[in-house]
């Protein structure tokens, strides 16, 4: 076999290998999960099949009474406003670096908090971008054995960023989106497609589990949840970046308050 044929053969083998790797890993922007919650009748979310699910494992619920029905999902626990827990519905994307976007119709008297979950590995290990139901959009995390300042200590909520986001003006329910993009150690939050918060984390959270989050009254309508591989360069640094600069040592400067959690999280660091 002459040199030209050998070179051509090697090039063909290399091309096939690269194509195979790309097929397995997916390309930037590839959809990993898509759910429009189009169940004909009220169906428990854990029994509902998403429109697209790369791993095919479906939803699981950490806490709450989640249903899908006719183009919307809801969490129906209707816990009292001042004694509420984090209700999360979760699904494995298989990827740590993702773009996870939630579209929600926000009732004027709706849920206390709602948002998107990423890199979840348990009740005390997650990232969340959420609206506080009052007027702020918050990026936060929990990481086992880290305090509210990110130092070793009792597990506590850490605020990574906050921006004013008045989504309760007017009398009619409106549809909004929150998207969280994780790209290595960079976390970016988008509100209605605009980058509003950017933070850098230590990168020890690598789970591919993502999901949706609610706390409160069970009125908001989750319209669509879509998870993709992030586009190249998606680690956008939003300006200004808001970060937590400390509080009273009890987390009371946060709208998100650990003391109002139920048994799933309320005891973290409290023993």
C-alpha positions as CSV (number, residue, x, y, z in Angstrom):
1,X,0.0,0.0,0.0
2,X,1.5,3.3,-1.0
3,X,1.9,6.3,1.2
4,X,-1.0,8.3,-0.3
5,X,-3.4,5.4,0.4
6,X,-2.1,5.0,3.9
7,X,-2.5,8.7,4.6
8,X,-6.1,8.6,3.2
9,X,-7.0,5.6,5.3
10,X,-5.6,7.2,8.5
11,X,-7.6,10.4,7.8
12,X,-10.8,8.4,7.3
13,X,-10.3,6.5,10.5
14,X,-9.6,9.7,12.4
15,X,-12.7,11.3,10.9
16,X,-14.9,8.3,11.9
17,X,-13.5,8.5,15.4
18,X,-14.2,12.2,15.8
19,X,-17.7,11.8,14.4
20,X,-18.5,8.9,16.8
21,X,-17.2,10.9,19.8
22,X,-19.3,13.9,18.8
23,X,-22.3,11.7,18.4
24,X,-21.9,10.3,21.8
25,X,-21.2,13.6,23.6
26,X,-23.6,15.7,21.5
27,X,-22.9,19.1,20.1
28,X,-23.3,22.6,21.5
29,X,-27.0,23.4,21.7
30,X,-28.1,19.8,21.5
31,X,-31.3,19.2,23.5
32,X,-30.9,16.8,26.4
33,X,-34.3,17.2,28.0
34,X,-37.5,18.9,26.7
35,X,-40.9,18.7,28.6
36,X,-44.0,20.7,27.6
37,X,-46.0,18.8,30.2
38,X,-48.6,17.7,27.6
39,X,-50.4,15.0,29.6
40,X,-54.0,14.6,28.5
41,X,-55.2,14.2,32.1
42,X,-53.7,15.1,35.5
43,X,-50.7,12.8,35.8
44,X,-48.1,12.4,38.6
45,X,-44.9,13.9,37.2
46,X,-43.0,10.7,38.1
47,X,-45.3,8.8,35.8
48,X,-45.2,11.4,33.0
49,X,-42.9,11.0,30.0
50,X,-41.0,14.1,28.8
51,X,-41.0,15.0,25.1
52,X,-37.3,14.3,25.1
53,X,-35.1,12.6,27.7
54,X,-31.6,11.8,26.7
55,X,-31.1,9.2,29.4
56,X,-34.7,8.0,29.5
57,X,-34.9,7.9,33.3
58,X,-37.7,10.4,33.7
59,X,-38.6,12.6,36.6
60,X,-38.2,11.9,40.3
61,X,-39.4,14.1,43.2
62,X,-37.5,15.1,46.3
63,X,-40.5,16.6,47.9
64,X,-44.0,17.7,46.9
65,X,-47.1,16.8,45.0
66,X,-46.1,17.4,41.3
67,X,-48.5,16.9,38.4
68,X,-48.4,17.4,34.6
69,X,-51.6,18.2,32.7
70,X,-52.5,19.9,29.4
71,X,-49.4,21.9,28.9
72,X,-48.5,22.8,32.5
73,X,-47.0,21.3,35.6
74,X,-47.8,22.3,39.1
75,X,-46.8,21.6,42.7
76,X,-49.9,21.2,44.7
77,X,-48.8,21.0,48.3
78,X,-50.2,24.4,49.1
79,X,-48.0,24.7,52.2
80,X,-48.5,27.8,54.4
81,X,-46.4,30.7,53.3
82,X,-44.4,31.0,56.5
83,X,-43.8,27.3,57.1
84,X,-42.8,26.1,53.7
85,X,-40.2,23.7,52.3
86,X,-38.2,23.4,49.0
87,X,-40.2,21.3,46.6
88,X,-38.0,20.0,43.8
89,X,-38.8,17.8,40.8
90,X,-35.6,16.5,39.2
91,X,-34.3,14.7,36.1
92,X,-30.9,13.5,35.1
93,X,-29.4,15.2,32.0
94,X,-26.2,13.2,32.1
95,X,-24.1,16.4,31.8
96,X,-22.7,18.8,34.4
97,X,-22.3,21.7,31.9
98,X,-25.8,22.6,30.8
99,X,-28.2,25.3,29.8
100,X,-31.4,24.7,31.8
101,X,-34.4,27.0,31.1
102,X,-37.8,27.1,32.7
103,X,-40.8,28.9,31.3
104,X,-43.5,29.7,33.8
105,X,-46.8,31.5,33.9
106,X,-46.6,33.5,37.1
107,X,-49.8,34.0,39.0
108,X,-50.1,37.4,40.8
109,X,-50.9,35.5,44.0
110,X,-48.7,32.6,43.1
111,X,-45.9,30.5,44.7
112,X,-43.6,32.1,47.1
113,X,-40.4,31.0,45.3
114,X,-39.9,29.3,41.9
115,X,-37.0,28.5,39.7
116,X,-34.4,26.2,38.1
117,X,-32.2,23.6,39.8
118,X,-28.8,22.4,38.5
119,X,-26.0,20.2,39.6
120,X,-28.2,18.5,42.2
121,X,-26.8,15.6,44.2
122,X,-29.0,15.7,47.3
123,X,-31.1,18.0,49.6
124,X,-27.9,19.8,50.7
125,X,-26.0,19.9,47.4
126,X,-27.5,22.0,44.6
127,X,-27.4,25.2,42.6
128,X,-30.7,27.2,42.1
129,X,-31.7,30.3,40.2
130,X,-35.1,31.4,41.5
131,X,-37.5,34.3,41.9
132,X,-38.4,35.2,45.4
133,X,-42.0,36.1,44.6
134,X,-41.4,39.6,45.9
135,X,-39.0,41.4,43.6
136,X,-35.6,39.7,43.4
137,X,-34.0,37.0,41.3
138,X,-31.4,35.1,43.3
139,X,-28.6,32.6,42.5
140,X,-27.8,30.4,45.4
141,X,-26.3,27.1,46.4
142,X,-25.9,24.5,49.1
143,X,-22.8,22.4,49.4
144,X,-22.5,20.0,52.3
145,X,-20.2,21.2,55.1
146,X,-20.0,24.8,53.7
147,X,-21.5,27.7,55.7
148,X,-23.2,30.7,54.2
149,X,-19.9,32.3,53.3
150,X,-18.5,29.2,51.5
151,X,-16.2,28.3,54.4
152,X,-16.0,24.9,56.1
153,X,-18.8,24.6,58.6
154,X,-22.4,23.7,59.2
155,X,-24.2,23.4,55.9
156,X,-26.1,26.5,55.0
157,X,-27.6,28.4,52.1
158,X,-25.1,30.6,50.1
159,X,-26.2,33.5,48.1
160,X,-24.0,33.8,45.0
161,X,-25.9,36.7,43.3
162,X,-29.0,38.8,43.4
163,X,-30.7,41.3,41.1
164,X,-33.9,43.3,41.3
165,X,-36.6,41.6,39.1
166,X,-40.1,43.0,39.6
167,X,-42.3,40.4,37.9
168,X,-45.5,41.0,39.9
169,X,-46.5,44.3,38.4
170,X,-50.0,44.5,36.9
171,X,-53.1,42.4,37.5
172,X,-52.7,39.6,34.9
173,X,-50.6,36.5,35.1
174,X,-47.5,36.8,32.9
175,X,-45.1,34.3,31.4
176,X,-41.4,34.6,32.3
177,X,-38.3,32.5,31.9
178,X,-35.3,31.7,34.1
179,X,-32.3,30.0,32.6
180,X,-29.2,28.8,34.4
181,X,-26.0,28.0,32.4
182,X,-23.3,26.1,34.1
183,X,-19.9,26.1,32.2
184,X,-17.1,24.6,34.3
185,X,-16.8,27.0,37.2
186,X,-18.8,29.8,35.7
187,X,-22.6,30.1,36.4
188,X,-24.7,32.5,34.5
189,X,-28.4,33.3,35.1
190,X,-30.7,34.7,32.4
191,X,-34.1,36.3,33.0
192,X,-36.3,36.5,29.9
193,X,-33.2,35.8,27.7
194,X,-31.1,38.6,29.3
195,X,-28.0,37.8,31.3
196,X,-28.4,39.2,34.8
197,X,-26.2,37.4,37.2
198,X,-22.8,35.7,36.8
199,X,-20.7,34.0,39.5
200,X,-17.7,31.7,39.8
201,X,-17.9,28.6,41.9
202,X,-15.1,26.2,43.1
203,X,-16.2,23.5,40.6
204,X,-16.7,20.7,43.1
205,X,-20.4,20.3,42.1
206,X,-20.5,18.1,39.0
207,X,-23.8,16.3,39.0
208,X,-25.9,16.3,35.8
209,X,-29.2,16.3,37.7
210,X,-31.4,19.4,36.9
211,X,-34.9,20.3,37.7
212,X,-37.6,22.7,38.7
213,X,-38.4,24.2,42.1
214,X,-41.4,25.7,43.9
215,X,-42.2,26.8,47.4
216,X,-45.7,28.0,48.3
217,X,-49.2,28.2,47.0
218,X,-49.4,25.8,44.1
219,X,-50.8,28.3,41.6
220,X,-48.0,29.0,39.2
221,X,-48.0,27.1,35.9
222,X,-44.7,25.5,34.8
223,X,-45.1,25.7,31.0
224,X,-41.9,24.2,29.6
225,X,-38.5,22.9,30.8
226,X,-35.7,22.5,28.3
227,X,-32.1,21.5,28.9
228,X,-29.4,21.8,26.3
229,X,-25.6,21.5,26.1
230,X,-24.4,25.1,26.5
231,X,-23.2,27.0,23.4
232,X,-19.5,27.7,23.2
233,X,-18.7,30.9,25.0
234,X,-21.9,30.7,27.1
235,X,-19.9,31.5,30.3
236,X,-21.0,35.1,29.9
237,X,-20.0,37.5,32.6
238,X,-23.1,39.5,33.3
239,X,-22.6,43.0,34.6
240,X,-23.1,44.0,37.3
241,X,-22.4,40.8,39.2
242,X,-24.1,40.7,42.6
243,X,-22.5,38.6,45.3
244,X,-23.3,37.9,49.0
245,X,-21.0,40.0,51.3
246,X,-22.0,38.6,54.6
247,X,-24.9,38.9,57.0
248,X,-25.7,38.5,60.7
249,X,-24.4,34.9,60.8
250,X,-27.8,33.4,60.7
251,X,-28.7,33.9,57.1
252,X,-31.4,36.4,57.9
253,X,-30.2,38.8,55.2
254,X,-31.5,36.3,52.6
255,X,-35.0,36.2,51.3
256,X,-34.4,32.5,51.1
257,X,-34.5,31.5,54.8
258,X,-33.4,28.0,56.0
259,X,-35.4,28.4,59.2
260,X,-38.6,28.1,57.3
261,X,-37.7,24.7,55.8
262,X,-39.4,21.4,56.7
263,X,-37.6,18.3,57.8
264,X,-35.8,17.8,54.5
265,X,-33.5,20.7,55.1
266,X,-34.4,22.7,58.1
267,X,-32.1,20.7,60.4
268,X,-29.0,21.2,58.4
269,X,-26.3,22.8,60.6
270,X,-28.8,23.2,63.4
271,X,-27.8,20.3,65.6
